Amino acid sequence: MEIKEIIPMSPEAYRAELESRGWTADMLAKRWGMTKRRVQQLVADVDRGRYYDDAVKALPVVMRK
């Protein structure tokens, strides 16, 4: 089995991934049990743990009525 290295997402790409799935920093903070400020720090941090990149790519799409 080959494990590929994850290329870190830029803050812009991370933000775009959140938005494309219909998530806001407030919503993600509630889901992950952290403050909105901490979520904003994660989004802006290019050295964030790669598991956060995996996690944001696995978020469900929010359907709004």
PQR file of N, CA, C, O and H, with PARSE charges and radii, in Angstrom:
ATOM      1  N   MET A   1       0.846  -1.184   0.000 -0.4000 1.5000
ATOM      2  CA  MET A   1       0.000   0.000   0.000 -0.0000 2.0000
ATOM      3  C   MET A   1       0.884   1.238   0.000  0.5500 1.7000
ATOM      4  O   MET A   1       1.842   1.340   0.766 -0.5500 1.4000
ATOM      5  N   GLU A   2       0.550   2.150  -0.854 -0.4000 1.5000
ATOM      6  CA  GLU A   2       1.308   3.399  -0.944 -0.0000 2.0000
ATOM      7  C   GLU A   2       0.526   4.507  -0.255  0.5500 1.7000
ATOM      8  O   GLU A   2      -0.673   4.672  -0.479 -0.5500 1.4000
ATOM      9  H   GLU A   2      -0.228   2.066  -1.476  0.4000 1.0000
ATOM     10  N   ILE A   3       1.214   5.253   0.576 -0.4000 1.5000
ATOM     11  CA  ILE A   3       0.596   6.405   1.239 -0.0000 2.0000
ATOM     12  C   ILE A   3       1.231   7.655   0.657  0.5500 1.7000
ATOM     13  O   ILE A   3       2.437   7.873   0.775 -0.5500 1.4000
ATOM     14  H   ILE A   3       2.188   5.119   0.758  0.4000 1.0000
ATOM     15  N   LYS A   4       0.407   8.462   0.035 -0.4000 1.5000
ATOM     16  CA  LYS A   4       0.907   9.684  -0.595 -0.0000 2.0000
ATOM     17  C   LYS A   4       0.969  10.814   0.425  0.5500 1.7000
ATOM     18  O   LYS A   4       0.131  10.913   1.321 -0.5500 1.4000
ATOM     19  H   LYS A   4      -0.572   8.285  -0.061  0.4000 1.0000
ATOM     20  N   GLU A   5       1.964  11.647   0.270 -0.4000 1.5000
ATOM     21  CA  GLU A   5       2.103  12.819   1.127 -0.0000 2.0000
ATOM     22  C   GLU A   5       1.015  13.825   0.769  0.5500 1.7000
ATOM     23  O   GLU A   5       0.729  14.068  -0.403 -0.5500 1.4000
ATOM     24  H   GLU A   5       2.645  11.566  -0.458  0.4000 1.0000
ATOM     25  N   ILE A   6       0.428  14.392   1.786 -0.4000 1.5000
ATOM     26  CA  ILE A   6      -0.607  15.406   1.570 -0.0000 2.0000
ATOM     27  C   ILE A   6       0.061  16.744   1.286  0.5500 1.7000
ATOM     28  O   ILE A   6       0.940  17.182   2.029 -0.5500 1.4000
ATOM     29  H   ILE A   6       0.660  14.195   2.738  0.4000 1.0000
ATOM     30  N   ILE A   7      -0.350  17.369   0.236 -0.4000 1.5000
ATOM     31  CA  ILE A   7       0.126  18.723  -0.053 -0.0000 2.0000
ATOM     32  C   ILE A   7      -0.732  19.670   0.763  0.5500 1.7000
ATOM     33  O   ILE A   7      -1.954  19.682   0.619 -0.5500 1.4000
ATOM     34  H   ILE A   7      -1.064  17.014  -0.367  0.4000 1.0000
ATOM     35  N   PRO A   8      -0.099  20.468   1.625 -0.5600 1.5000
ATOM     36  CA  PRO A   8      -0.876  21.373   2.486  0.2800 2.0000
ATOM     37  C   PRO A   8      -1.777  22.301   1.681  0.5500 1.7000
ATOM     38  O   PRO A   8      -1.387  22.830   0.639 -0.5500 1.4000
ATOM     39  N   MET A   9      -2.987  22.484   2.189 -0.4000 1.5000
ATOM     40  CA  MET A   9      -3.920  23.421   1.553 -0.0000 2.0000
ATOM     41  C   MET A   9      -3.552  24.841   1.970  0.5500 1.7000
ATOM     42  O   MET A   9      -3.233  25.088   3.133 -0.5500 1.4000
ATOM     43  H   MET A   9      -3.304  22.055   3.034  0.4000 1.0000
ATOM     44  N   SER A  10      -3.595  25.749   1.041 -0.4000 1.5000
ATOM     45  CA  SER A  10      -3.382  27.157   1.374 -0.0000 2.0000
ATOM     46  C   SER A  10      -4.599  27.643   2.157  0.5500 1.7000
ATOM     47  O   SER A  10      -5.663  27.028   2.088 -0.5500 1.4000
ATOM     48  H   SER A  10      -3.854  25.548   0.097  0.4000 1.0000
ATOM     49  N   PRO A  11      -4.454  28.742   2.904 -0.5600 1.5000
ATOM     50  CA  PRO A  11      -5.624  29.289   3.595  0.2800 2.0000
ATOM     51  C   PRO A  11      -6.782  29.574   2.639  0.5500 1.7000
ATOM     52  O   PRO A  11      -7.943  29.366   2.990 -0.5500 1.4000
ATOM     53  N   GLU A  12      -6.470  30.048   1.440 -0.4000 1.5000
ATOM     54  CA  GLU A  12      -7.521  30.348   0.463 -0.0000 2.0000
ATOM     55  C   GLU A  12      -8.232  29.074   0.016  0.5500 1.7000
ATOM     56  O   GLU A  12      -9.457  29.054  -0.102 -0.5500 1.4000
ATOM     57  H   GLU A  12      -5.527  30.217   1.155  0.4000 1.0000
ATOM     58  N   ALA A  13      -7.467  28.009  -0.233 -0.4000 1.5000
ATOM     59  CA  ALA A  13      -8.054  26.740  -0.652 -0.0000 2.0000
ATOM     60  C   ALA A  13      -8.889  26.129   0.468  0.5500 1.7000
ATOM     61  O   ALA A  13      -9.951  25.559   0.220 -0.5500 1.4000
ATOM     62  H   ALA A  13      -6.471  28.025  -0.137  0.4000 1.0000
ATOM     63  N   TYR A  14      -8.403  26.250   1.698 -0.4000 1.5000
ATOM     64  CA  TYR A  14      -9.130  25.718   2.854 -0.0000 2.0000
ATOM     65  C   TYR A  14     -10.466  26.438   3.007  0.5500 1.7000
ATOM     66  O   TYR A  14     -11.510  25.812   3.196 -0.5500 1.4000
ATOM     67  H   TYR A  14      -7.540  26.713   1.900  0.4000 1.0000
ATOM     68  N   ARG A  15     -10.411  27.756   2.922 -0.4000 1.5000
ATOM     69  CA  ARG A  15     -11.624  28.579   3.023 -0.0000 2.0000
ATOM     70  C   ARG A  15     -12.596  28.242   1.893  0.5500 1.7000
ATOM     71  O   ARG A  15     -13.801  28.132   2.119 -0.5500 1.4000
ATOM     72  H   ARG A  15      -9.563  28.264   2.768  0.4000 1.0000
ATOM     73  N   ALA A  16     -12.076  28.079   0.689 -0.4000 1.5000
ATOM     74  CA  ALA A  16     -12.919  27.754  -0.458 -0.0000 2.0000
ATOM     75  C   ALA A  16     -13.573  26.379  -0.280  0.5500 1.7000
ATOM     76  O   ALA A  16     -14.731  26.196  -0.656 -0.5500 1.4000
ATOM     77  H   ALA A  16     -11.097  28.168   0.505  0.4000 1.0000
ATOM     78  N   GLU A  17     -12.853  25.424   0.282 -0.4000 1.5000
ATOM     79  CA  GLU A  17     -13.418  24.091   0.522 -0.0000 2.0000
ATOM     80  C   GLU A  17     -14.566  24.183   1.518  0.5500 1.7000
ATOM     81  O   GLU A  17     -15.615  23.570   1.320 -0.5500 1.4000
ATOM     82  H   GLU A  17     -11.913  25.572   0.587  0.4000 1.0000
ATOM     83  N   LEU A  18     -14.369  24.948   2.586 -0.4000 1.5000
ATOM     84  CA  LEU A  18     -15.445  25.143   3.567 -0.0000 2.0000
ATOM     85  C   LEU A  18     -16.678  25.747   2.900  0.5500 1.7000
ATOM     86  O   LEU A  18     -17.794  25.251   3.056 -0.5500 1.4000
ATOM     87  H   LEU A  18     -13.517  25.446   2.746  0.4000 1.0000
ATOM     88  N   GLU A  19     -16.455  26.823   2.155 -0.4000 1.5000
ATOM     89  CA  GLU A  19     -17.561  27.531   1.511 -0.0000 2.0000
ATOM     90  C   GLU A  19     -18.267  26.656   0.481  0.5500 1.7000
ATOM     91  O   GLU A  19     -19.490  26.712   0.356 -0.5500 1.4000
ATOM     92  H   GLU A  19     -15.548  27.226   2.028  0.4000 1.0000
ATOM     93  N   SER A  20     -17.507  25.847  -0.257 -0.4000 1.5000
ATOM     94  CA  SER A  20     -18.123  25.002  -1.284 -0.0000 2.0000
ATOM     95  C   SER A  20     -19.038  23.944  -0.668  0.5500 1.7000
ATOM     96  O   SER A  20     -19.942  23.435  -1.331 -0.5500 1.4000
ATOM     97  H   SER A  20     -16.514  25.801  -0.156  0.4000 1.0000
ATOM     98  N   ARG A  21     -18.803  23.622   0.587 -0.4000 1.5000
ATOM     99  CA  ARG A  21     -19.627  22.642   1.292 -0.0000 2.0000
ATOM    100  C   ARG A  21     -20.714  23.303   2.133  0.5500 1.7000
ATOM    101  O   ARG A  21     -21.497  22.617   2.791 -0.5500 1.4000
ATOM    102  H   ARG A  21     -18.069  24.035   1.126  0.4000 1.0000
ATOM    103  N   GLY A  22     -20.764  24.647   2.112 -0.4000 1.5000
ATOM    104  CA  GLY A  22     -21.812  25.374   2.816 -0.0000 2.0000
ATOM    105  C   GLY A  22     -21.537  25.620   4.291  0.5500 1.7000
ATOM    106  O   GLY A  22     -22.461  25.905   5.053 -0.5500 1.4000
ATOM    107  H   GLY A  22     -20.128  25.204   1.578  0.4000 1.0000
ATOM    108  N   TRP A  23     -20.283  25.516   4.700 -0.4000 1.5000
ATOM    109  CA  TRP A  23     -19.918  25.680   6.108 -0.0000 2.0000
ATOM    110  C   TRP A  23     -19.365  27.068   6.384  0.5500 1.7000
ATOM    111  O   TRP A  23     -18.715  27.675   5.533 -0.5500 1.4000
ATOM    112  H   TRP A  23     -19.533  25.285   4.081  0.4000 1.0000
ATOM    113  N   THR A  24     -19.635  27.563   7.599 -0.4000 1.5000
ATOM    114  CA  THR A  24     -19.044  28.802   8.091 -0.0000 2.0000
ATOM    115  C   THR A  24     -18.134  28.443   9.261  0.5500 1.7000
ATOM    116  O   THR A  24     -18.184  27.326   9.776 -0.5500 1.4000
ATOM    117  H   THR A  24     -20.163  27.070   8.290  0.4000 1.0000
ATOM    118  N   ALA A  25     -17.310  29.389   9.672 -0.4000 1.5000
ATOM    119  CA  ALA A  25     -16.435  29.175  10.831 -0.0000 2.0000
ATOM    120  C   ALA A  25     -17.264  28.904  12.082  0.5500 1.7000
ATOM    121  O   ALA A  25     -16.883  28.073  12.907 -0.5500 1.4000
ATOM    122  H   ALA A  25     -17.270  30.296   9.253  0.4000 1.0000
ATOM    123  N   ASP A  26     -18.392  29.595  12.232 -0.4000 1.5000
ATOM    124  CA  ASP A  26     -19.271  29.370  13.392 -0.0000 2.0000
ATOM    125  C   ASP A  26     -19.803  27.940  13.418  0.5500 1.7000
ATOM    126  O   ASP A  26     -19.786  27.281  14.458 -0.5500 1.4000
ATOM    127  H   ASP A  26     -18.701  30.270  11.562  0.4000 1.0000
ATOM    128  N   MET A  27     -20.268  27.472  12.279 -0.4000 1.5000
ATOM    129  CA  MET A  27     -20.821  26.123  12.197 -0.0000 2.0000
ATOM    130  C   MET A  27     -19.751  25.072  12.491  0.5500 1.7000
ATOM    131  O   MET A  27     -19.996  24.106  13.214 -0.5500 1.4000
ATOM    132  H   MET A  27     -20.281  28.007  11.434  0.4000 1.0000
ATOM    133  N   LEU A  28     -18.564  25.271  11.922 -0.4000 1.5000
ATOM    134  CA  LEU A  28     -17.486  24.318  12.123 -0.0000 2.0000
ATOM    135  C   LEU A  28     -17.021  24.313  13.579  0.5500 1.7000
ATOM    136  O   LEU A  28     -16.700  23.259  14.128 -0.5500 1.4000
ATOM    137  H   LEU A  28     -18.365  26.055  11.335  0.4000 1.0000
ATOM    138  N   ALA A  29     -16.985  25.478  14.194 -0.4000 1.5000
ATOM    139  CA  ALA A  29     -16.592  25.569  15.603 -0.0000 2.0000
ATOM    140  C   ALA A  29     -17.540  24.750  16.476  0.5500 1.7000
ATOM    141  O   ALA A  29     -17.101  24.039  17.380 -0.5500 1.4000
ATOM    142  H   ALA A  29     -17.246  26.334  13.748  0.4000 1.0000
ATOM    143  N   LYS A  30     -18.824  24.850  16.207 -0.4000 1.5000
ATOM    144  CA  LYS A  30     -19.800  24.067  16.976 -0.0000 2.0000
ATOM    145  C   LYS A  30     -19.619  22.579  16.726  0.5500 1.7000
ATOM    146  O   LYS A  30     -19.660  21.786  17.667 -0.5500 1.4000
ATOM    147  H   LYS A  30     -19.181  25.428  15.473  0.4000 1.0000
ATOM    148  N   ARG A  31     -19.421  22.189  15.478 -0.4000 1.5000
ATOM    149  CA  ARG A  31     -19.274  20.761  15.136 -0.0000 2.0000
ATOM    150  C   ARG A  31     -18.015  20.170  15.760  0.5500 1.7000
ATOM    151  O   ARG A  31     -18.046  19.051  16.272 -0.5500 1.4000
ATOM    152  H   ARG A  31     -19.388  22.833  14.713  0.4000 1.0000
ATOM    153  N   TRP A  32     -16.913  20.906  15.723 -0.4000 1.5000
ATOM    154  CA  TRP A  32     -15.632  20.401  16.216 -0.0000 2.0000
ATOM    155  C   TRP A  32     -15.387  20.725  17.685  0.5500 1.7000
ATOM    156  O   TRP A  32     -14.368  20.312  18.239 -0.5500 1.4000
ATOM    157  H   TRP A  32     -16.888  21.815  15.307  0.4000 1.0000
ATOM    158  N   GLY A  33     -16.301  21.457  18.333 -0.4000 1.5000
ATOM    159  CA  GLY A  33     -16.161  21.757  19.754 -0.0000 2.0000
ATOM    160  C   GLY A  33     -15.027  22.708  20.073  0.5500 1.7000
ATOM    161  O   GLY A  33     -14.305  22.519  21.052 -0.5500 1.4000
ATOM    162  H   GLY A  33     -17.129  21.793  17.884  0.4000 1.0000
ATOM    163  N   MET A  34     -14.873  23.719  19.255 -0.4000 1.5000
ATOM    164  CA  MET A  34     -13.853  24.735  19.507 -0.0000 2.0000
ATOM    165  C   MET A  34     -14.442  26.115  19.258  0.5500 1.7000
ATOM    166  O   MET A  34     -15.582  26.239  18.809 -0.5500 1.4000
ATOM    167  H   MET A  34     -15.460  23.872  18.459  0.4000 1.0000
ATOM    168  N   THR A  35     -13.681  27.129  19.544 -0.4000 1.5000
ATOM    169  CA  THR A  35     -14.177  28.493  19.348 -0.0000 2.0000
ATOM    170  C   THR A  35     -14.060  28.886  17.872  0.5500 1.7000
ATOM    171  O   THR A  35     -13.283  28.310  17.112 -0.5500 1.4000
ATOM    172  H   THR A  35     -12.756  27.029  19.909  0.4000 1.0000
ATOM    173  N   LYS A  36     -14.848  29.872  17.502 -0.4000 1.5000
ATOM    174  CA  LYS A  36     -14.774  30.401  16.140 -0.0000 2.0000
ATOM    175  C   LYS A  36     -13.365  30.931  15.874  0.5500 1.7000
ATOM    176  O   LYS A  36     -12.823  30.759  14.782 -0.5500 1.4000
ATOM    177  H   LYS A  36     -15.479  30.341  18.120  0.4000 1.0000
ATOM    178  N   ARG A  37     -12.786  31.568  16.872 -0.4000 1.5000
ATOM    179  CA  ARG A  37     -11.433  32.123  16.736 -0.0000 2.0000
ATOM    180  C   ARG A  37     -10.422  31.016  16.430  0.5500 1.7000
ATOM    181  O   ARG A  37      -9.534  31.201  15.598 -0.5500 1.4000
ATOM    182  H   ARG A  37     -13.227  31.708  17.759  0.4000 1.0000
ATOM    183  N   ARG A  38     -10.551  29.874  17.093 -0.4000 1.5000
ATOM    184  CA  ARG A  38      -9.632  28.757  16.858 -0.0000 2.0000
ATOM    185  C   ARG A  38      -9.788  28.217  15.435  0.5500 1.7000
ATOM    186  O   ARG A  38      -8.797  27.884  14.785 -0.5500 1.4000
ATOM    187  H   ARG A  38     -11.272  29.723  17.769  0.4000 1.0000
ATOM    188  N   VAL A  39     -11.012  28.132  14.959 -0.4000 1.5000
ATOM    189  CA  VAL A  39     -11.244  27.688  13.577 -0.0000 2.0000
ATOM    190  C   VAL A  39     -10.595  28.673  12.614  0.5500 1.7000
ATOM    191  O   VAL A  39      -9.954  28.261  11.648 -0.5500 1.4000
ATOM    192  H   VAL A  39     -11.816  28.402  15.487  0.4000 1.0000
ATOM    193  N   GLN A  40     -10.754  29.966  12.866 -0.4000 1.5000
ATOM    194  CA  GLN A  40     -10.142  30.976  12.003 -0.0000 2.0000
ATOM    195  C   GLN A  40      -8.613  30.854  12.008  0.5500 1.7000
ATOM    196  O   GLN A  40      -7.966  31.042  10.978 -0.5500 1.4000
ATOM    197  H   GLN A  40     -11.275  30.301  13.651  0.4000 1.0000
ATOM    198  N   GLN A  41      -8.047  30.539  13.171 -0.4000 1.5000
ATOM    199  CA  GLN A  41      -6.599  30.333  13.251 -0.0000 2.0000
ATOM    200  C   GLN A  41      -6.174  29.129  12.420  0.5500 1.7000
ATOM    201  O   GLN A  41      -5.170  29.185  11.710 -0.5500 1.4000
ATOM    202  H   GLN A  41      -8.572  30.386  14.008  0.4000 1.0000
ATOM    203  N   LEU A  42      -6.934  28.040  12.506 -0.4000 1.5000
ATOM    204  CA  LEU A  42      -6.619  26.845  11.718 -0.0000 2.0000
ATOM    205  C   LEU A  42      -6.673  27.136  10.224  0.5500 1.7000
ATOM    206  O   LEU A  42      -5.799  26.710   9.469 -0.5500 1.4000
ATOM    207  H   LEU A  42      -7.749  27.994  13.083  0.4000 1.0000
ATOM    208  N   VAL A  43      -7.693  27.858   9.806 -0.4000 1.5000
ATOM    209  CA  VAL A  43      -7.839  28.191   8.386 -0.0000 2.0000
ATOM    210  C   VAL A  43      -6.630  28.989   7.902  0.5500 1.7000
ATOM    211  O   VAL A  43      -6.131  28.748   6.803 -0.5500 1.4000
ATOM    212  H   VAL A  43      -8.403  28.204  10.419  0.4000 1.0000
ATOM    213  N   ALA A  44      -6.161  29.926   8.704 -0.4000 1.5000
ATOM    214  CA  ALA A  44      -5.063  30.809   8.309 -0.0000 2.0000
ATOM    215  C   ALA A  44      -3.684  30.165   8.437  0.5500 1.7000
ATOM    216  O   ALA A  44      -2.716  30.673   7.870 -0.5500 1.4000
ATOM    217  H   ALA A  44      -6.567  30.121   9.597  0.4000 1.0000
ATOM    218  N   ASP A  45      -3.577  29.065   9.167 -0.4000 1.5000
ATOM    219  CA  ASP A  45      -2.278  28.456   9.473 -0.0000 2.0000
ATOM    220  C   ASP A  45      -1.862  27.451   8.399  0.5500 1.7000
ATOM    221  O   ASP A  45      -2.459  26.381   8.281 -0.5500 1.4000
ATOM    222  H   ASP A  45      -4.362  28.652   9.628  0.4000 1.0000
ATOM    223  N   VAL A  46      -0.839  27.796   7.619 -0.4000 1.5000
ATOM    224  CA  VAL A  46      -0.366  26.868   6.584 -0.0000 2.0000
ATOM    225  C   VAL A  46       0.340  25.665   7.198  0.5500 1.7000
ATOM    226  O   VAL A  46       0.549  24.664   6.513 -0.5500 1.4000
ATOM    227  H   VAL A  46      -0.354  28.665   7.714  0.4000 1.0000
ATOM    228  N   ASP A  47       0.711  25.741   8.465 -0.4000 1.5000
ATOM    229  CA  ASP A  47       1.369  24.630   9.151 -0.0000 2.0000
ATOM    230  C   ASP A  47       0.400  23.837  10.027  0.5500 1.7000
ATOM    231  O   ASP A  47       0.824  23.101  10.918 -0.5500 1.4000
ATOM    232  H   ASP A  47       0.542  26.554   9.021  0.4000 1.0000
ATOM    233  N   ARG A  48      -0.926  23.991   9.766 -0.4000 1.5000
ATOM    234  CA  ARG A  48      -1.917  23.230  10.539 -0.0000 2.0000
ATOM    235  C   ARG A  48      -1.683  21.750  10.330  0.5500 1.7000
ATOM    236  O   ARG A  48      -1.109  21.344   9.320 -0.5500 1.4000
ATOM    237  H   ARG A  48      -1.270  24.588   9.041  0.4000 1.0000
ATOM    238  N   GLY A  49      -2.124  20.944  11.276 -0.4000 1.5000
ATOM    239  CA  GLY A  49      -2.011  19.498  11.131 -0.0000 2.0000
ATOM    240  C   GLY A  49      -2.725  19.035   9.864  0.5500 1.7000
ATOM    241  O   GLY A  49      -3.824  19.503   9.566 -0.5500 1.4000
ATOM    242  H   GLY A  49      -2.591  21.274  12.096  0.4000 1.0000
ATOM    243  N   ARG A  50      -2.116  18.134   9.132 -0.4000 1.5000
ATOM    244  CA  ARG A  50      -2.696  17.665   7.866 -0.0000 2.0000
ATOM    245  C   ARG A  50      -4.027  16.967   8.080  0.5500 1.7000
ATOM    246  O   ARG A  50      -4.834  16.871   7.155 -0.5500 1.4000
ATOM    247  H   ARG A  50      -1.224  17.755   9.375  0.4000 1.0000
ATOM    248  N   TYR A  51      -4.266  16.476   9.299 -0.4000 1.5000
ATOM    249  CA  TYR A  51      -5.555  15.838   9.582 -0.0000 2.0000
ATOM    250  C   TYR A  51      -6.696  16.846   9.485  0.5500 1.7000
ATOM    251  O   TYR A  51      -7.835  16.456   9.229 -0.5500 1.4000
ATOM    252  H   TYR A  51      -3.611  16.554  10.050  0.4000 1.0000
ATOM    253  N   TYR A  52      -6.412  18.144   9.686 -0.4000 1.5000
ATOM    254  CA  TYR A  52      -7.455  19.150   9.501 -0.0000 2.0000
ATOM    255  C   TYR A  52      -7.799  19.304   8.021  0.5500 1.7000
ATOM    256  O   TYR A  52      -8.954  19.555   7.675 -0.5500 1.4000
ATOM    257  H   TYR A  52      -5.487  18.460   9.894  0.4000 1.0000
ATOM    258  N   ASP A  53      -6.811  19.156   7.154 -0.4000 1.5000
ATOM    259  CA  ASP A  53      -7.087  19.200   5.710 -0.0000 2.0000
ATOM    260  C   ASP A  53      -7.972  18.018   5.327  0.5500 1.7000
ATOM    261  O   ASP A  53      -8.940  18.174   4.584 -0.5500 1.4000
ATOM    262  H   ASP A  53      -5.873  18.953   7.435  0.4000 1.0000
ATOM    263  N   ASP A  54      -7.632  16.824   5.844 -0.4000 1.5000
ATOM    264  CA  ASP A  54      -8.455  15.644   5.582 -0.0000 2.0000
ATOM    265  C   ASP A  54      -9.869  15.844   6.116  0.5500 1.7000
ATOM    266  O   ASP A  54     -10.848  15.511   5.448 -0.5500 1.4000
ATOM    267  H   ASP A  54      -6.846  16.697   6.449  0.4000 1.0000
ATOM    268  N   ALA A  55      -9.967  16.389   7.322 -0.4000 1.5000
ATOM    269  CA  ALA A  55     -11.271  16.562   7.974 -0.0000 2.0000
ATOM    270  C   ALA A  55     -12.174  17.510   7.197  0.5500 1.7000
ATOM    271  O   ALA A  55     -13.361  17.230   7.033 -0.5500 1.4000
ATOM    272  H   ALA A  55      -9.172  16.659   7.865  0.4000 1.0000
ATOM    273  N   VAL A  56     -11.636  18.618   6.718 -0.4000 1.5000
ATOM    274  CA  VAL A  56     -12.484  19.581   6.002 -0.0000 2.0000
ATOM    275  C   VAL A  56     -12.947  19.008   4.664  0.5500 1.7000
ATOM    276  O   VAL A  56     -14.038  19.331   4.195 -0.5500 1.4000
ATOM    277  H   VAL A  56     -10.671  18.845   6.851  0.4000 1.0000
ATOM    278  N   LYS A  57     -12.125  18.161   4.050 -0.4000 1.5000
ATOM    279  CA  LYS A  57     -12.512  17.543   2.777 -0.0000 2.0000
ATOM    280  C   LYS A  57     -13.589  16.478   2.966  0.5500 1.7000
ATOM    281  O   LYS A  57     -14.257  16.090   2.008 -0.5500 1.4000
ATOM    282  H   LYS A  57     -11.238  17.899   4.432  0.4000 1.0000
ATOM    283  N   ALA A  58     -13.756  16.009   4.200 -0.4000 1.5000
ATOM    284  CA  ALA A  58     -14.743  14.966   4.484 -0.0000 2.0000
ATOM    285  C   ALA A  58     -16.033  15.512   5.101  0.5500 1.7000
ATOM    286  O   ALA A  58     -16.924  14.734   5.445 -0.5500 1.4000
ATOM    287  H   ALA A  58     -13.213  16.325   4.978  0.4000 1.0000
ATOM    288  N   LEU A  59     -16.146  16.826   5.245 -0.4000 1.5000
ATOM    289  CA  LEU A  59     -17.371  17.402   5.806 -0.0000 2.0000
ATOM    290  C   LEU A  59     -18.550  17.153   4.869  0.5500 1.7000
ATOM    291  O   LEU A  59     -18.397  17.197   3.648 -0.5500 1.4000
ATOM    292  H   LEU A  59     -15.423  17.457   4.966  0.4000 1.0000
ATOM    293  N   PRO A  60     -19.715  16.895   5.436 -0.5600 1.5000
ATOM    294  CA  PRO A  60     -20.893  16.763   4.579  0.2800 2.0000
ATOM    295  C   PRO A  60     -21.288  18.116   3.983  0.5500 1.7000
ATOM    296  O   PRO A  60     -20.999  19.164   4.560 -0.5500 1.4000
ATOM    297  N   VAL A  61     -21.929  18.084   2.863 -0.4000 1.5000
ATOM    298  CA  VAL A  61     -22.433  19.305   2.249 -0.0000 2.0000
ATOM    299  C   VAL A  61     -23.688  19.748   2.985  0.5500 1.7000
ATOM    300  O   VAL A  61     -24.584  18.942   3.237 -0.5500 1.4000
ATOM    301  H   VAL A  61     -22.164  17.233   2.394  0.4000 1.0000
ATOM    302  N   VAL A  62     -23.752  21.030   3.328 -0.4000 1.5000
ATOM    303  CA  VAL A  62     -24.904  21.577   4.038 -0.0000 2.0000
ATOM    304  C   VAL A  62     -25.960  21.977   3.006  0.5500 1.7000
ATOM    305  O   VAL A  62     -25.697  22.770   2.102 -0.5500 1.4000
ATOM    306  H   VAL A  62     -23.024  21.685   3.123  0.4000 1.0000
ATOM    307  N   MET A  63     -27.134  21.423   3.159 -0.4000 1.5000
ATOM    308  CA  MET A  63     -28.241  21.758   2.275 -0.0000 2.0000
ATOM    309  C   MET A  63     -29.102  22.813   2.953  0.5500 1.7000
ATOM    310  O   MET A  63     -29.645  22.579   4.032 -0.5500 1.4000
ATOM    311  H   MET A  63     -27.347  20.779   3.894  0.4000 1.0000
ATOM    312  N   ARG A  64     -29.222  23.945   2.333 -0.4000 1.5000
ATOM    313  CA  ARG A  64     -30.012  25.036   2.892 -0.0000 2.0000
ATOM    314  C   ARG A  64     -31.324  25.151   2.140  0.5500 1.7000
ATOM    315  O   ARG A  64     -31.381  24.998   0.920 -0.5500 1.4000
ATOM    316  H   ARG A  64     -28.781  24.134   1.456  0.4000 1.0000
ATOM    317  N   LYS A  65     -32.370  25.422   2.893 -0.4000 1.5000
ATOM    318  CA  LYS A  65     -33.696  25.564   2.279 -0.0000 2.0000
ATOM    319  C   LYS A  65     -33.994  26.993   1.954  0.5500 1.7000
ATOM    320  O   LYS A  65     -35.066  27.297   1.432 -0.5500 1.4000
ATOM    321  H   LYS A  65     -32.324  25.546   3.885  0.4000 1.0000
TER
END
